[in-house]
Structures are given as structure tokens and as C-alpha cells.
Amino acid sequence: MVIETNMYNQFLEVNSTKKNEFLVEVSEIVNRNMNIEIAWEKPYKTTYSKTSENIEMETTSSINETYSNYGIPLEMALNIQKASNPMVSKNGKWVSASLNDIKSYCIPNRYNINNYKYQFLDLSEPAGISVDIMKKYLEGKGTLSGKENVFIQAAEDYHLNEIYLVAHSLLETGNGTSELAQGVMYKGAKVYNMYGIKAIDSNPLGEGAAFAYKMGWTTPDKAIEGGAKYISEQYVNHDIYAQDTLYEMRWNPASPGTHQYATDVAWAIKQAKRIEEIYEEFEDANKTFDIPVYR
């Protein structure tokens, strides 16, 4: 059956001119477990911008905030997410997440916006960080140390935020010290995987190495550059999905339960805290936030 819903029709109150921007066409989502076909209208955005100046540091950075309004009711989105069997870590073990677990991380409420705002950071825009500053930050970070030029070039080549790339890599590799970061022998070749791509929960080392071998990531540089290319093409700058925030990569509000980067319900906020910590080192970095609003 088809459940028709109206597009979310209330703008959030903002103090500047609102700009409506229609996004990708969203016609239907299929919840396979419930065999329900859901249809709603296109999502749209309301946007406002502000500029932040740090007189003491003599820096100026732009901070833009966008609200993307989705036609799907929140309760419906949560139930679809539950049916996709997300995971949560409890007592050192991965278990299926409860609906309350999902609500804690998926609902973009004031608590999550205030405490984990960087999960809504637009990852398709560069932060404008210099090589020297990035070099200093990566010092002592295992295999990633000295790779500032590789990260910055990869971000430029594939239209990604360089701070995000570093944060993602640091999280997945344990600050550049994991086995996949140090290199794993696979079919006679030493391979690297700096973003945990395809390192599934049941066999992260084996599957992560197998994918790295398939992609030809036989040096740390190739793994950093190649992983950035994969993330850009498959998620952030994908022609259809365009999941350009951590939140969208994890929860995909335009099509809940499908094409999601991770099963861990806390994946986005884990990344967000690291990104926020790095941004604190870079006073002049530009930031654009895109916050989802459900019906």
C-alpha cells in the first residue's frame, strides 16, 4: 500500500531572508520488512548565514546554517531505521539497537544539535586549512603523520572537507596505529585502509584488507587518496544521494534505512566530536551546517 504524506510546510524561525531550494526528487521508499511503499514530496531548505570574527586572533570565518525539511514523519523514519537492524555497542559487544537507542542518535533534537553539531557539517566544502597547520596537527599520529599534503590534495580533488577526512581517518585507524593503517598482508601484497571502508563488524580486518586489495591501496598515500575518492563518489558527492553530512551518511533522511555508511547508531556523533576538536585548532576554518527537519 502507499501512504501519502504532505511536505513539511512550516519554516523554522530565522532572523534573515529565507531561501527555498528544492533538493533531489524523492518519490518513494520501500520498507522491505513491512512491505510498505511510502511516498512524499521533495524536501526543501531554509538558509541563513552569519560571519564570525575573532578580533584577538585576527581571523574571520564564515558560518552558514541550513535547515533541510523532509516530508517524512519522524516516527515513520524511526520505524524504518529500526527495521534495517542498526547496531549499538553495549558492555563491549555489538547488539541490535532498540528503538530508544535509535531515537537517542537519530532525532535531531536540541540536545544533539547543541552537543554534536558537527555531525551536520557540510562535508562537500573545503575548510581552507593550510599545510603547515595540518602538518602540526598530524604529528605523532602514526602512519598519518606527515600526510598533510595528501589529505589536503585529496580534499581538493574530490570536493571534500579536509578536516573531516583527517577526523574520519583518525577515528577508524586509532590515530594511525591500527593494523589496517600500518599495513596488512593480503594475497602477497601489503595493503592499507585508512577510512575503515568495507571493514564490516563481523570481520573488519579481513574485509577491510580485501577491499583495499581490490582497490589497489598498496601505500598509505593511495589509501588516503583512494578512500577519499570512494567516499566522495559513493556518498558526499553522489549524483543521487548527495549525503554531504555525517548525519546524512549515517541516517539518510531522504531515504531512511537505505544507502547508509555505517550500522553503528553512534557513528555520526563519534566522528562529530573528533571533528569539533580539530576545528578548535583552526580558528579561521569555514563552516556550513545542514540540519534535518522531519515532519
Summary of the structure (lengths in Angstrom):
residues: 295
radius of gyration: 19.5
end to end distance: 20.4
largest distance: 60.4
contacts: 957
relative contact order: 0.18
helix: 38%
strand: 19%
